[in-house]
Each structure stands twice: as C-alpha cells, then as structure tokens.
Amino acid sequence: MLWTRSLLVASALVAAATHATEDRCTAILVGAKASTTGAPMTTHTNDCSSCDFRIVKVPAQLHAPDALHDVVLASFDYPRYGKWP
C-alpha cells in the first residue's frame, strides 16, 4: 500500500512538473555569406500555449511616407487583417 501511494504521489509530481507551461522560442538567422546558396535566411518558432498560429495573407497596401504601425507586444493583441472561420 505504501509503495502504491508513493508511486501515485511521484507520478502526480512528475505530471505537474512536465505540465508547467513554458514559452520557448527559437530564432535562426543566416547571412548571405554564411549560406551555401548565397541567400540570407531566417526562421522563427513560437512554442507557447497562448500563441496565435493562424496565418493570414495581408494584401499589399499603399501608405503615406510618414505612416506608422503599432508594435504589438503579445500575440492576442494582434490586429486581424483577414477572415478566419
């Protein structure tokens, strides 16, 4: 009985420790001189529980030379430019 209870407590602790939500991101940038094709490359992953992973195509637009765009700090604040079901 003690062994079963200890196993249950240990399993609960492991489950709680592995369920902790951590945000982890990776960014990779390669300059033109460092790539074999001579082209610069970049990639980024957002591994978080509350990120908005939808992709929306934003049509090209003309803006005034002095136009500004807000910098958004969190993905849930992103403006939606397209329709999503």
PDB file of N, CA, C and O in Angstrom:
ATOM      1  N   MET A   1       0.820  -1.195   0.000  1.00  0.00           N
ATOM      2  CA  MET A   1       0.000   0.000   0.000  1.00  0.00           C
ATOM      3  C   MET A   1       0.861   1.255   0.000  1.00  0.00           C
ATOM      4  O   MET A   1       0.578   2.212  -0.722  1.00  0.00           O
ATOM      5  N   LEU A   2       1.920   1.247   0.817  1.00  0.00           N
ATOM      6  CA  LEU A   2       2.815   2.398   0.873  1.00  0.00           C
ATOM      7  C   LEU A   2       3.515   2.598  -0.471  1.00  0.00           C
ATOM      8  O   LEU A   2       3.697   3.726  -0.927  1.00  0.00           O
ATOM      9  N   TRP A   3       3.905   1.479  -1.100  1.00  0.00           N
ATOM     10  CA  TRP A   3       4.572   1.571  -2.400  1.00  0.00           C
ATOM     11  C   TRP A   3       3.624   2.160  -3.442  1.00  0.00           C
ATOM     12  O   TRP A   3       4.033   3.001  -4.242  1.00  0.00           O
ATOM     13  N   THR A   4       2.369   1.730  -3.440  1.00  0.00           N
ATOM     14  CA  THR A   4       1.373   2.239  -4.386  1.00  0.00           C
ATOM     15  C   THR A   4       1.127   3.724  -4.168  1.00  0.00           C
ATOM     16  O   THR A   4       1.043   4.491  -5.127  1.00  0.00           O
ATOM     17  N   ARG A   5       1.013   4.126  -2.911  1.00  0.00           N
ATOM     18  CA  ARG A   5       0.796   5.540  -2.599  1.00  0.00           C
ATOM     19  C   ARG A   5       2.008   6.375  -3.020  1.00  0.00           C
ATOM     20  O   ARG A   5       1.851   7.464  -3.571  1.00  0.00           O
ATOM     21  N   SER A   6       3.210   5.868  -2.761  1.00  0.00           N
ATOM     22  CA  SER A   6       4.431   6.581  -3.158  1.00  0.00           C
ATOM     23  C   SER A   6       4.513   6.720  -4.670  1.00  0.00           C
ATOM     24  O   SER A   6       4.895   7.770  -5.186  1.00  0.00           O
ATOM     25  N   LEU A   7       4.154   5.659  -5.372  1.00  0.00           N
ATOM     26  CA  LEU A   7       4.162   5.700  -6.834  1.00  0.00           C
ATOM     27  C   LEU A   7       3.145   6.707  -7.353  1.00  0.00           C
ATOM     28  O   LEU A   7       3.419   7.428  -8.313  1.00  0.00           O
ATOM     29  N   LEU A   8       1.985   6.762  -6.734  1.00  0.00           N
ATOM     30  CA  LEU A   8       0.949   7.707  -7.133  1.00  0.00           C
ATOM     31  C   LEU A   8       1.399   9.145  -6.906  1.00  0.00           C
ATOM     32  O   LEU A   8       1.198  10.002  -7.767  1.00  0.00           O
ATOM     33  N   VAL A   9       2.002   9.412  -5.760  1.00  0.00           N
ATOM     34  CA  VAL A   9       2.498  10.763  -5.459  1.00  0.00           C
ATOM     35  C   VAL A   9       3.618  11.140  -6.424  1.00  0.00           C
ATOM     36  O   VAL A   9       3.641  12.260  -6.935  1.00  0.00           O
ATOM     37  N   ALA A  10       4.540  10.223  -6.678  1.00  0.00           N
ATOM     38  CA  ALA A  10       5.634  10.504  -7.608  1.00  0.00           C
ATOM     39  C   ALA A  10       5.100  10.772  -9.008  1.00  0.00           C
ATOM     40  O   ALA A  10       5.581  11.678  -9.688  1.00  0.00           O
ATOM     41  N   SER A  11       4.121  10.002  -9.444  1.00  0.00           N
ATOM     42  CA  SER A  11       3.524  10.215 -10.768  1.00  0.00           C
ATOM     43  C   SER A  11       2.843  11.573 -10.846  1.00  0.00           C
ATOM     44  O   SER A  11       2.945  12.264 -11.860  1.00  0.00           O
ATOM     45  N   ALA A  12       2.153  11.957  -9.787  1.00  0.00           N
ATOM     46  CA  ALA A  12       1.487  13.262  -9.768  1.00  0.00           C
ATOM     47  C   ALA A  12       2.505  14.392  -9.824  1.00  0.00           C
ATOM     48  O   ALA A  12       2.288  15.389 -10.512  1.00  0.00           O
ATOM     49  N   LEU A  13       3.613  14.246  -9.105  1.00  0.00           N
ATOM     50  CA  LEU A  13       4.655  15.278  -9.128  1.00  0.00           C
ATOM     51  C   LEU A  13       5.300  15.396 -10.504  1.00  0.00           C
ATOM     52  O   LEU A  13       5.552  16.503 -10.979  1.00  0.00           O
ATOM     53  N   VAL A  14       5.566  14.267 -11.142  1.00  0.00           N
ATOM     54  CA  VAL A  14       6.141  14.292 -12.491  1.00  0.00           C
ATOM     55  C   VAL A  14       5.165  14.927 -13.471  1.00  0.00           C
ATOM     56  O   VAL A  14       5.563  15.732 -14.313  1.00  0.00           O
ATOM     57  N   ALA A  15       3.895  14.571 -13.365  1.00  0.00           N
ATOM     58  CA  ALA A  15       2.887  15.142 -14.262  1.00  0.00           C
ATOM     59  C   ALA A  15       2.775  16.645 -14.062  1.00  0.00           C
ATOM     60  O   ALA A  15       2.661  17.393 -15.033  1.00  0.00           O
ATOM     61  N   ALA A  16       2.808  17.092 -12.819  1.00  0.00           N
ATOM     62  CA  ALA A  16       2.716  18.529 -12.542  1.00  0.00           C
ATOM     63  C   ALA A  16       3.945  19.261 -13.056  1.00  0.00           C
ATOM     64  O   ALA A  16       3.831  20.366 -13.587  1.00  0.00           O
ATOM     65  N   ALA A  17       5.113  18.662 -12.905  1.00  0.00           N
ATOM     66  CA  ALA A  17       6.346  19.311 -13.351  1.00  0.00           C
ATOM     67  C   ALA A  17       6.421  19.399 -14.867  1.00  0.00           C
ATOM     68  O   ALA A  17       6.914  20.392 -15.403  1.00  0.00           O
ATOM     69  N   THR A  18       5.943  18.383 -15.560  1.00  0.00           N
ATOM     70  CA  THR A  18       6.019  18.398 -17.021  1.00  0.00           C
ATOM     71  C   THR A  18       4.882  19.179 -17.643  1.00  0.00           C
ATOM     72  O   THR A  18       4.952  19.530 -18.821  1.00  0.00           O
ATOM     73  N   HIS A  19       3.838  19.459 -16.885  1.00  0.00           N
ATOM     74  CA  HIS A  19       2.698  20.205 -17.414  1.00  0.00           C
ATOM     75  C   HIS A  19       2.902  21.713 -17.313  1.00  0.00           C
ATOM     76  O   HIS A  19       2.125  22.480 -17.882  1.00  0.00           O
ATOM     77  N   ALA A  20       3.927  22.143 -16.604  1.00  0.00           N
ATOM     78  CA  ALA A  20       4.166  23.581 -16.447  1.00  0.00           C
ATOM     79  C   ALA A  20       4.306  24.224 -17.816  1.00  0.00           C
ATOM     80  O   ALA A  20       5.059  23.744 -18.664  1.00  0.00           O
ATOM     81  N   THR A  21       3.584  25.303 -18.026  1.00  0.00           N
ATOM     82  CA  THR A  21       3.594  25.977 -19.320  1.00  0.00           C
ATOM     83  C   THR A  21       4.783  26.919 -19.398  1.00  0.00           C
ATOM     84  O   THR A  21       4.872  27.886 -18.641  1.00  0.00           O
ATOM     85  N   GLU A  22       5.663  26.642 -20.287  1.00  0.00           N
ATOM     86  CA  GLU A  22       6.827  27.489 -20.517  1.00  0.00           C
ATOM     87  C   GLU A  22       6.804  27.947 -21.960  1.00  0.00           C
ATOM     88  O   GLU A  22       6.513  27.161 -22.862  1.00  0.00           O
ATOM     89  N   ASP A  23       7.106  29.198 -22.178  1.00  0.00           N
ATOM     90  CA  ASP A  23       7.198  29.716 -23.537  1.00  0.00           C
ATOM     91  C   ASP A  23       8.644  29.609 -23.994  1.00  0.00           C
ATOM     92  O   ASP A  23       9.553  30.136 -23.353  1.00  0.00           O
ATOM     93  N   ARG A  24       8.840  28.933 -25.087  1.00  0.00           N
ATOM     94  CA  ARG A  24      10.183  28.760 -25.647  1.00  0.00           C
ATOM     95  C   ARG A  24      10.133  29.154 -27.113  1.00  0.00           C
ATOM     96  O   ARG A  24       9.271  28.689 -27.859  1.00  0.00           O
ATOM     97  N   CYS A  25      11.041  29.994 -27.517  1.00  0.00           N
ATOM     98  CA  CYS A  25      11.115  30.427 -28.912  1.00  0.00           C
ATOM     99  C   CYS A  25      12.520  30.174 -29.427  1.00  0.00           C
ATOM    100  O   CYS A  25      13.483  30.165 -28.661  1.00  0.00           O
ATOM    101  N   THR A  26      12.628  29.971 -30.718  1.00  0.00           N
ATOM    102  CA  THR A  26      13.914  29.792 -31.370  1.00  0.00           C
ATOM    103  C   THR A  26      13.956  30.681 -32.597  1.00  0.00           C
ATOM    104  O   THR A  26      13.024  30.682 -33.401  1.00  0.00           O
ATOM    105  N   ALA A  27      15.028  31.433 -32.742  1.00  0.00           N
ATOM    106  CA  ALA A  27      15.219  32.258 -33.931  1.00  0.00           C
ATOM    107  C   ALA A  27      16.542  31.857 -34.571  1.00  0.00           C
ATOM    108  O   ALA A  27      17.556  31.731 -33.885  1.00  0.00           O
ATOM    109  N   ILE A  28      16.530  31.657 -35.881  1.00  0.00           N
ATOM    110  CA  ILE A  28      17.735  31.303 -36.626  1.00  0.00           C
ATOM    111  C   ILE A  28      17.877  32.283 -37.775  1.00  0.00           C
ATOM    112  O   ILE A  28      16.958  32.452 -38.577  1.00  0.00           O
ATOM    113  N   LEU A  29      19.027  32.923 -37.850  1.00  0.00           N
ATOM    114  CA  LEU A  29      19.307  33.856 -38.938  1.00  0.00           C
ATOM    115  C   LEU A  29      20.627  33.455 -39.585  1.00  0.00           C
ATOM    116  O   LEU A  29      21.605  33.189 -38.886  1.00  0.00           O
ATOM    117  N   VAL A  30      20.661  33.409 -40.899  1.00  0.00           N
ATOM    118  CA  VAL A  30      21.866  33.056 -41.649  1.00  0.00           C
ATOM    119  C   VAL A  30      22.126  34.163 -42.655  1.00  0.00           C
ATOM    120  O   VAL A  30      21.259  34.485 -43.467  1.00  0.00           O
ATOM    121  N   GLY A  31      23.306  34.740 -42.604  1.00  0.00           N
ATOM    122  CA  GLY A  31      23.664  35.796 -43.550  1.00  0.00           C
ATOM    123  C   GLY A  31      24.001  35.221 -44.916  1.00  0.00           C
ATOM    124  O   GLY A  31      24.272  34.028 -45.048  1.00  0.00           O
ATOM    125  N   ALA A  32      23.982  36.076 -45.929  1.00  0.00           N
ATOM    126  CA  ALA A  32      24.242  35.635 -47.304  1.00  0.00           C
ATOM    127  C   ALA A  32      25.620  34.987 -47.441  1.00  0.00           C
ATOM    128  O   ALA A  32      25.773  34.021 -48.188  1.00  0.00           O
ATOM    129  N   LYS A  33      26.612  35.502 -46.736  1.00  0.00           N
ATOM    130  CA  LYS A  33      27.963  34.941 -46.834  1.00  0.00           C
ATOM    131  C   LYS A  33      28.104  33.615 -46.088  1.00  0.00           C
ATOM    132  O   LYS A  33      29.075  32.890 -46.304  1.00  0.00           O
ATOM    133  N   ALA A  34      27.158  33.289 -45.221  1.00  0.00           N
ATOM    134  CA  ALA A  34      27.235  32.047 -44.448  1.00  0.00           C
ATOM    135  C   ALA A  34      26.412  30.918 -45.051  1.00  0.00           C
ATOM    136  O   ALA A  34      26.515  29.779 -44.596  1.00  0.00           O
ATOM    137  N   SER A  35      25.602  31.202 -46.057  1.00  0.00           N
ATOM    138  CA  SER A  35      24.772  30.149 -46.651  1.00  0.00           C
ATOM    139  C   SER A  35      25.420  29.608 -47.918  1.00  0.00           C
ATOM    140  O   SER A  35      26.165  30.315 -48.596  1.00  0.00           O
ATOM    141  N   THR A  36      25.132  28.359 -48.229  1.00  0.00           N
ATOM    142  CA  THR A  36      25.731  27.751 -49.420  1.00  0.00           C
ATOM    143  C   THR A  36      25.122  28.287 -50.706  1.00  0.00           C
ATOM    144  O   THR A  36      25.753  28.225 -51.761  1.00  0.00           O
ATOM    145  N   THR A  37      23.902  28.814 -50.635  1.00  0.00           N
ATOM    146  CA  THR A  37      23.254  29.345 -51.835  1.00  0.00           C
ATOM    147  C   THR A  37      23.519  30.833 -52.035  1.00  0.00           C
ATOM    148  O   THR A  37      23.192  31.384 -53.086  1.00  0.00           O
ATOM    149  N   GLY A  38      24.109  31.484 -51.039  1.00  0.00           N
ATOM    150  CA  GLY A  38      24.350  32.919 -51.137  1.00  0.00           C
ATOM    151  C   GLY A  38      23.122  33.753 -50.802  1.00  0.00           C
ATOM    152  O   GLY A  38      23.116  34.964 -51.021  1.00  0.00           O
ATOM    153  N   ALA A  39      22.093  33.119 -50.277  1.00  0.00           N
ATOM    154  CA  ALA A  39      20.865  33.838 -49.923  1.00  0.00           C
ATOM    155  C   ALA A  39      20.744  33.927 -48.401  1.00  0.00           C
ATOM    156  O   ALA A  39      21.012  32.950 -47.702  1.00  0.00           O
ATOM    157  N   PRO A  40      20.348  35.078 -47.892  1.00  0.00           N
ATOM    158  CA  PRO A  40      20.098  35.158 -46.450  1.00  0.00           C
ATOM    159  C   PRO A  40      18.827  34.391 -46.102  1.00  0.00           C
ATOM    160  O   PRO A  40      17.901  34.309 -46.909  1.00  0.00           O
ATOM    161  N   MET A  41      18.787  33.833 -44.900  1.00  0.00           N
ATOM    162  CA  MET A  41      17.618  33.064 -44.465  1.00  0.00           C
ATOM    163  C   MET A  41      17.293  33.417 -43.021  1.00  0.00           C
ATOM    164  O   MET A  41      18.175  33.779 -42.242  1.00  0.00           O
ATOM    165  N   THR A  42      16.030  33.309 -42.681  1.00  0.00           N
ATOM    166  CA  THR A  42      15.608  33.494 -41.298  1.00  0.00           C
ATOM    167  C   THR A  42      14.417  32.591 -41.004  1.00  0.00           C
ATOM    168  O   THR A  42      13.600  32.318 -41.883  1.00  0.00           O
ATOM    169  N   THR A  43      14.330  32.137 -39.779  1.00  0.00           N
ATOM    170  CA  THR A  43      13.185  31.355 -39.334  1.00  0.00           C
ATOM    171  C   THR A  43      12.965  31.612 -37.855  1.00  0.00           C
ATOM    172  O   THR A  43      13.878  32.030 -37.143  1.00  0.00           O
ATOM    173  N   HIS A  44      11.754  31.361 -37.403  1.00  0.00           N
ATOM    174  CA  HIS A  44      11.416  31.622 -36.004  1.00  0.00           C
ATOM    175  C   HIS A  44      10.296  30.674 -35.593  1.00  0.00           C
ATOM    176  O   HIS A  44       9.351  30.458 -36.351  1.00  0.00           O
ATOM    177  N   THR A  45      10.402  30.115 -34.406  1.00  0.00           N
ATOM    178  CA  THR A  45       9.316  29.292 -33.875  1.00  0.00           C
ATOM    179  C   THR A  45       8.760  29.942 -32.623  1.00  0.00           C
ATOM    180  O   THR A  45       9.496  30.550 -31.845  1.00  0.00           O
ATOM    181  N   ASN A  46       7.479  29.812 -32.440  1.00  0.00           N
ATOM    182  CA  ASN A  46       6.811  30.267 -31.219  1.00  0.00           C
ATOM    183  C   ASN A  46       6.191  29.047 -30.571  1.00  0.00           C
ATOM    184  O   ASN A  46       5.160  28.550 -31.024  1.00  0.00           O
ATOM    185  N   ASP A  47       6.806  28.573 -29.533  1.00  0.00           N
ATOM    186  CA  ASP A  47       6.307  27.398 -28.828  1.00  0.00           C
ATOM    187  C   ASP A  47       5.667  27.850 -27.520  1.00  0.00           C
ATOM    188  O   ASP A  47       6.286  27.796 -26.458  1.00  0.00           O
ATOM    189  N   CYS A  48       4.441  28.288 -27.616  1.00  0.00           N
ATOM    190  CA  CYS A  48       3.767  28.747 -26.403  1.00  0.00           C
ATOM    191  C   CYS A  48       2.313  28.291 -26.422  1.00  0.00           C
ATOM    192  O   CYS A  48       1.760  27.951 -27.468  1.00  0.00           O
ATOM    193  N   SER A  49       1.725  28.292 -25.258  1.00  0.00           N
ATOM    194  CA  SER A  49       0.365  27.782 -25.138  1.00  0.00           C
ATOM    195  C   SER A  49      -0.697  28.782 -25.563  1.00  0.00           C
ATOM    196  O   SER A  49      -1.835  28.393 -25.827  1.00  0.00           O
ATOM    197  N   SER A  50      -0.348  30.065 -25.636  1.00  0.00           N
ATOM    198  CA  SER A  50      -1.363  31.069 -25.960  1.00  0.00           C
ATOM    199  C   SER A  50      -1.066  31.811 -27.258  1.00  0.00           C
ATOM    200  O   SER A  50      -1.674  32.848 -27.523  1.00  0.00           O
ATOM    201  N   CYS A  51      -0.151  31.307 -28.066  1.00  0.00           N
ATOM    202  CA  CYS A  51       0.187  31.982 -29.325  1.00  0.00           C
ATOM    203  C   CYS A  51      -0.913  31.781 -30.362  1.00  0.00           C
ATOM    204  O   CYS A  51      -1.632  30.782 -30.337  1.00  0.00           O
ATOM    205  N   ASP A  52      -1.029  32.725 -31.253  1.00  0.00           N
ATOM    206  CA  ASP A  52      -1.979  32.642 -32.358  1.00  0.00           C
ATOM    207  C   ASP A  52      -1.200  32.157 -33.575  1.00  0.00           C
ATOM    208  O   ASP A  52      -0.448  32.925 -34.176  1.00  0.00           O
ATOM    209  N   PHE A  53      -1.373  30.892 -33.943  1.00  0.00           N
ATOM    210  CA  PHE A  53      -0.589  30.301 -35.019  1.00  0.00           C
ATOM    211  C   PHE A  53      -1.260  30.409 -36.383  1.00  0.00           C
ATOM    212  O   PHE A  53      -0.764  29.851 -37.362  1.00  0.00           O
ATOM    213  N   ARG A  54      -2.382  31.120 -36.458  1.00  0.00           N
ATOM    214  CA  ARG A  54      -3.055  31.264 -37.743  1.00  0.00           C
ATOM    215  C   ARG A  54      -2.210  32.125 -38.678  1.00  0.00           C
ATOM    216  O   ARG A  54      -1.520  33.045 -38.238  1.00  0.00           O
ATOM    217  N   ILE A  55      -2.272  31.819 -39.956  1.00  0.00           N
ATOM    218  CA  ILE A  55      -1.567  32.597 -40.969  1.00  0.00           C
ATOM    219  C   ILE A  55      -2.611  33.297 -41.821  1.00  0.00           C
ATOM    220  O   ILE A  55      -3.550  32.670 -42.312  1.00  0.00           O
ATOM    221  N   VAL A  56      -2.443  34.585 -41.989  1.00  0.00           N
ATOM    222  CA  VAL A  56      -3.386  35.377 -42.772  1.00  0.00           C
ATOM    223  C   VAL A  56      -2.598  36.142 -43.824  1.00  0.00           C
ATOM    224  O   VAL A  56      -1.611  36.803 -43.502  1.00  0.00           O
ATOM    225  N   LYS A  57      -3.023  36.060 -45.069  1.00  0.00           N
ATOM    226  CA  LYS A  57      -2.382  36.820 -46.137  1.00  0.00           C
ATOM    227  C   LYS A  57      -2.915  38.251 -46.091  1.00  0.00           C
ATOM    228  O   LYS A  57      -4.122  38.481 -46.160  1.00  0.00           O
ATOM    229  N   VAL A  58      -2.001  39.199 -45.973  1.00  0.00           N
ATOM    230  CA  VAL A  58      -2.370  40.615 -45.937  1.00  0.00           C
ATOM    231  C   VAL A  58      -2.075  41.194 -47.314  1.00  0.00           C
ATOM    232  O   VAL A  58      -0.921  41.186 -47.743  1.00  0.00           O
ATOM    233  N   PRO A  59      -3.088  41.699 -48.022  1.00  0.00           N
ATOM    234  CA  PRO A  59      -2.857  42.259 -49.348  1.00  0.00           C
ATOM    235  C   PRO A  59      -1.951  43.489 -49.285  1.00  0.00           C
ATOM    236  O   PRO A  59      -1.934  44.213 -48.290  1.00  0.00           O
ATOM    237  N   ALA A  60      -1.211  43.708 -50.346  1.00  0.00           N
ATOM    238  CA  ALA A  60      -0.344  44.886 -50.427  1.00  0.00           C
ATOM    239  C   ALA A  60      -1.185  46.152 -50.328  1.00  0.00           C
ATOM    240  O   ALA A  60      -2.305  46.210 -50.836  1.00  0.00           O
ATOM    241  N   GLN A  61      -0.635  47.157 -49.672  1.00  0.00           N
ATOM    242  CA  GLN A  61      -1.335  48.422 -49.492  1.00  0.00           C
ATOM    243  C   GLN A  61      -0.361  49.569 -49.708  1.00  0.00           C
ATOM    244  O   GLN A  61       0.848  49.407 -49.540  1.00  0.00           O
ATOM    245  N   LEU A  62      -0.884  50.710 -50.077  1.00  0.00           N
ATOM    246  CA  LEU A  62      -0.072  51.922 -50.183  1.00  0.00           C
ATOM    247  C   LEU A  62      -0.259  52.742 -48.913  1.00  0.00           C
ATOM    248  O   LEU A  62      -1.382  52.931 -48.445  1.00  0.00           O
ATOM    249  N   HIS A  63       0.834  53.218 -48.369  1.00  0.00           N
ATOM    250  CA  HIS A  63       0.796  54.004 -47.142  1.00  0.00           C
ATOM    251  C   HIS A  63       1.507  55.330 -47.371  1.00  0.00           C
ATOM    252  O   HIS A  63       2.393  55.438 -48.219  1.00  0.00           O
ATOM    253  N   ALA A  64       1.113  56.316 -46.616  1.00  0.00           N
ATOM    254  CA  ALA A  64       1.786  57.617 -46.675  1.00  0.00           C
ATOM    255  C   ALA A  64       3.221  57.452 -46.179  1.00  0.00           C
ATOM    256  O   ALA A  64       3.488  56.586 -45.346  1.00  0.00           O
ATOM    257  N   PRO A  65       4.152  58.274 -46.683  1.00  0.00           N
ATOM    258  CA  PRO A  65       5.557  58.143 -46.267  1.00  0.00           C
ATOM    259  C   PRO A  65       5.753  58.267 -44.754  1.00  0.00           C
ATOM    260  O   PRO A  65       6.688  57.680 -44.208  1.00  0.00           O
ATOM    261  N   ASP A  66       4.895  59.012 -44.075  1.00  0.00           N
ATOM    262  CA  ASP A  66       5.049  59.194 -42.631  1.00  0.00           C
ATOM    263  C   ASP A  66       4.103  58.292 -41.824  1.00  0.00           C
ATOM    264  O   ASP A  66       3.888  58.529 -40.635  1.00  0.00           O
ATOM    265  N   ALA A  67       3.545  57.275 -42.458  1.00  0.00           N
ATOM    266  CA  ALA A  67       2.602  56.378 -41.776  1.00  0.00           C
ATOM    267  C   ALA A  67       3.338  55.533 -40.740  1.00  0.00           C
ATOM    268  O   ALA A  67       4.488  55.143 -40.940  1.00  0.00           O
ATOM    269  N   LEU A  68       2.658  55.260 -39.637  1.00  0.00           N
ATOM    270  CA  LEU A  68       3.224  54.450 -38.561  1.00  0.00           C
ATOM    271  C   LEU A  68       2.353  53.225 -38.329  1.00  0.00           C
ATOM    272  O   LEU A  68       1.160  53.225 -38.633  1.00  0.00           O
ATOM    273  N   HIS A  69       2.961  52.196 -37.793  1.00  0.00           N
ATOM    274  CA  HIS A  69       2.236  50.965 -37.468  1.00  0.00           C
ATOM    275  C   HIS A  69       2.538  50.613 -36.021  1.00  0.00           C
ATOM    276  O   HIS A  69       3.690  50.702 -35.596  1.00  0.00           O
ATOM    277  N   ASP A  70       1.528  50.215 -35.257  1.00  0.00           N
ATOM    278  CA  ASP A  70       1.723  49.853 -33.856  1.00  0.00           C
ATOM    279  C   ASP A  70       2.598  48.610 -33.730  1.00  0.00           C
ATOM    280  O   ASP A  70       2.492  47.681 -34.532  1.00  0.00           O
ATOM    281  N   VAL A  71       3.456  48.601 -32.725  1.00  0.00           N
ATOM    282  CA  VAL A  71       4.231  47.418 -32.385  1.00  0.00           C
ATOM    283  C   VAL A  71       3.441  46.666 -31.321  1.00  0.00           C
ATOM    284  O   VAL A  71       3.134  47.213 -30.261  1.00  0.00           O
ATOM    285  N   VAL A  72       3.117  45.422 -31.608  1.00  0.00           N
ATOM    286  CA  VAL A  72       2.277  44.625 -30.720  1.00  0.00           C
ATOM    287  C   VAL A  72       3.176  43.743 -29.858  1.00  0.00           C
ATOM    288  O   VAL A  72       4.043  43.042 -30.379  1.00  0.00           O
ATOM    289  N   LEU A  73       2.973  43.777 -28.552  1.00  0.00           N
ATOM    290  CA  LEU A  73       3.832  43.031 -27.639  1.00  0.00           C
ATOM    291  C   LEU A  73       3.371  41.602 -27.399  1.00  0.00           C
ATOM    292  O   LEU A  73       4.192  40.743 -27.079  1.00  0.00           O
ATOM    293  N   ALA A  74       2.093  41.328 -27.543  1.00  0.00           N
ATOM    294  CA  ALA A  74       1.580  39.980 -27.278  1.00  0.00           C
ATOM    295  C   ALA A  74       0.694  39.540 -28.426  1.00  0.00           C
ATOM    296  O   ALA A  74      -0.018  40.355 -29.013  1.00  0.00           O
ATOM    297  N   SER A  75       0.732  38.250 -28.752  1.00  0.00           N
ATOM    298  CA  SER A  75       0.007  37.756 -29.922  1.00  0.00           C
ATOM    299  C   SER A  75      -1.494  37.943 -29.817  1.00  0.00           C
ATOM    300  O   SER A  75      -2.155  38.096 -30.844  1.00  0.00           O
ATOM    301  N   PHE A  76      -2.065  37.938 -28.610  1.00  0.00           N
ATOM    302  CA  PHE A  76      -3.509  38.108 -28.500  1.00  0.00           C
ATOM    303  C   PHE A  76      -3.941  39.541 -28.782  1.00  0.00           C
ATOM    304  O   PHE A  76      -5.136  39.812 -28.892  1.00  0.00           O
ATOM    305  N   ASP A  77      -2.981  40.468 -28.901  1.00  0.00           N
ATOM    306  CA  ASP A  77      -3.290  41.853 -29.253  1.00  0.00           C
ATOM    307  C   ASP A  77      -3.158  42.122 -30.750  1.00  0.00           C
ATOM    308  O   ASP A  77      -3.467  43.223 -31.206  1.00  0.00           O
ATOM    309  N   TYR A  78      -2.700  41.122 -31.529  1.00  0.00           N
ATOM    310  CA  TYR A  78      -2.503  41.334 -32.958  1.00  0.00           C
ATOM    311  C   TYR A  78      -3.813  41.726 -33.624  1.00  0.00           C
ATOM    312  O   TYR A  78      -4.852  41.126 -33.346  1.00  0.00           O
ATOM    313  N   PRO A  79      -3.776  42.717 -34.491  1.00  0.00           N
ATOM    314  CA  PRO A  79      -4.995  43.019 -35.256  1.00  0.00           C
ATOM    315  C   PRO A  79      -5.243  41.912 -36.274  1.00  0.00           C
ATOM    316  O   PRO A  79      -4.291  41.338 -36.803  1.00  0.00           O
ATOM    317  N   ARG A  80      -6.487  41.607 -36.552  1.00  0.00           N
ATOM    318  CA  ARG A  80      -6.833  40.588 -37.530  1.00  0.00           C
ATOM    319  C   ARG A  80      -7.093  41.273 -38.860  1.00  0.00           C
ATOM    320  O   ARG A  80      -8.004  42.094 -38.969  1.00  0.00           O
ATOM    321  N   TYR A  81      -6.310  40.946 -39.861  1.00  0.00           N
ATOM    322  CA  TYR A  81      -6.444  41.546 -41.181  1.00  0.00           C
ATOM    323  C   TYR A  81      -7.328  40.719 -42.103  1.00  0.00           C
ATOM    324  O   TYR A  81      -7.804  41.233 -43.115  1.00  0.00           O
ATOM    325  N   GLY A  82      -7.552  39.490 -41.788  1.00  0.00           N
ATOM    326  CA  GLY A  82      -8.315  38.617 -42.671  1.00  0.00           C
ATOM    327  C   GLY A  82      -9.426  37.923 -41.930  1.00  0.00           C
ATOM    328  O   GLY A  82      -9.603  38.109 -40.726  1.00  0.00           O
ATOM    329  N   LYS A  83     -10.170  37.124 -42.655  1.00  0.00           N
ATOM    330  CA  LYS A  83     -11.267  36.370 -42.048  1.00  0.00           C
ATOM    331  C   LYS A  83     -10.791  34.966 -41.722  1.00  0.00           C
ATOM    332  O   LYS A  83     -10.038  34.364 -42.488  1.00  0.00           O
ATOM    333  N   TRP A  84     -11.219  34.459 -40.611  1.00  0.00           N
ATOM    334  CA  TRP A  84     -10.863  33.111 -40.206  1.00  0.00           C
ATOM    335  C   TRP A  84     -12.118  32.430 -39.686  1.00  0.00           C
ATOM    336  O   TRP A  84     -12.850  33.011 -38.885  1.00  0.00           O
ATOM    337  N   PRO A  85     -12.371  31.226 -40.123  1.00  0.00           N
ATOM    338  CA  PRO A  85     -13.605  30.557 -39.669  1.00  0.00           C
ATOM    339  C   PRO A  85     -13.611  30.303 -38.174  1.00  0.00           C
ATOM    340  O   PRO A  85     -14.576  29.750 -37.646  1.00  0.00           O
TER     341      PRO A  85
END
